[in-house]
Amino acid sequence: MVAVDPGLLERAMANLVENAVKYSPPGAPVLVAGSALADRVEVRVVDRGPGVPDEAKGRIFEPFQRHGDAPRGAGVGLGLAVARGFAEAMGGTLDAEDTPRGGLTMVLTLRAAGTTPEQNPATEPERQAS
């Protein structure tokens, strides 16, 4: 269980899954997996697309950035920037890692419910989402 705003979490996850589907080859499944790790929860969205070079991983989270040959009509490049902003607003992080054997894995890390926030303390009570 995580202590977050359910609307922000839903929109961040929708952006991550939409991005993974967009860059995956036709028919390739997108994997979404969650893990509880001590004081945090990690959600991984795994695709089998072309991946992103290490030197470009930071830039994909900047507004209006689209990496490489983005599919036609693929949006304006705000999805990952918005997802990272929402993750940070919930006291979490969003990072990109290489997927073994090709692709990109987006890692959303949030603090577990009942733990003390280290940064960005909420100014109002948080709702529980599971």
N, C-alpha and C positions, 0 to 999 in steps of 0.2 A: 504494500500500500504506500502511496506517496501523498504528500501534503502539497497540493497544487491547485491551481484554478482549472477546473475541468474543461472549460471552453478554450483556454490557451493550449492545454495539452492536446485536445482533439484537433485543433487547427495545425499545431506543429506536426503531429503525427500524419495528418492528411497531406501536408506539404512534403514530408519525407517519403511517404509511400508513393505519392503522385510522381515525384522526381525519379524514384527508383524504377517505376513502371515505364516512364518516358524513355529512360536510357537503357533499359534491358532489351535484349534481342526478342523478337516476337516469339511467344510461347514459353519464354524463360520465366520461371516463377520468381517472385520477390519474397524473401523470407523476412518475417518480423518475429523477433525473439526477445523475451524479457528475462532478466535475472535479478534476484535480490542478493546484494553483496554488502554485508555488514550494515553500514549506515546509509547506503544508497541503493538505488535501483537503476539498472542499465537496460535500455531498450535499443536493440540493434535492428536496423533496416538494411538488408543485404541485397545487392543487385549483381547481375552478371554482365553489366554494360562494359564500355571501354575503359572505365576507371579514370583516374585523374592523377597526373604526375605530382610527386611530392611538392615541387616548387609552386604548384597551382592550388594546392588544397586550401590554403588560407584565403585565397581570392574568391573561391566559389561562394563564400558566405557574404561577400560584399554586394550591396544592392546593384541591380541591373547588370550582373555578371552572368554570362552563360559560357560554359566551358566547351571548347572545341566545336565540333559540328553538331550543334544542338538541333534536334529534329524541327522541321518547319512547323511554325505555329506553336512552338514549345513554350510560349510565355515570354515575359520580359526580364526574367532573371531576378525575381524577388522572393521566390519560394524558400530557398535556403536561408536568405538573410532574415526573413520573417520568422522562420522556425528557430534560428539561433537567438534572435531577439526574445522570442517567447520563452525559450529554454532559460535564458539568463534572467528574465523577469520572474521566473519561478524558482530562482536560486540554483539553477542547474547549468549544464554545459552541453554543447553540441559540437562534435568533432567528426572528421572524416578519416577513415582508415582504408587501406587496401584490403580487398577481399581475396583470400587465398585462391589461386587459380583464376584470377581475373574478376574485375568489377570494383565496386565501391561499397563500403559499409559505413553508414551514418550511425554514430553512437550518441544517443541522448542519455545523459546521466542526471538523475534527480535525487534529492535527499529523501530518505525513507521517512514516512510519517513518524512523528514523535522524536525526531532528532533535531538538534539545534542548528539553525541556519548559520553558516560561516560568513556569508556575504549577503547583501541585499535583503536585510530583514523586512518582512512584510509590514506594512503600515496598518493592515486590518487583518482580522482572523482569516485563515485559509480554510477552504473546504476540503473534505477528504474525497479522493477519487481512487478507485481501485481498478 
